């Protein structure tokens, strides 16, 4: 990976979402790794690895809220952006309260995600 590319990690149990977001983010010059579960993410990415995490909320096993909590409890200061297909009342408020940079409900505008990622860096 060239040193000038900013790293993004995407955790979403929907492989088609992972593929689409990876293509989108690569188009904007980011280096991207995708994971279909939080467990796979934690097993593959050291806590010290810099980058921004795009995290789905509704996943089997470790859900997005628990993943974010585990990440922060481990001492990571990696920025997190929450994404979800659910229509949760107060989603953005909860995401911010729990330490995320922001949240988006699927389907969302591509540029809204790119802008949040750019804020992370």
Order of alpha helices (4+ residues) and beta strands (2+ residues): beta-alpha-beta-alpha-beta-alpha-beta-alpha-beta-alpha
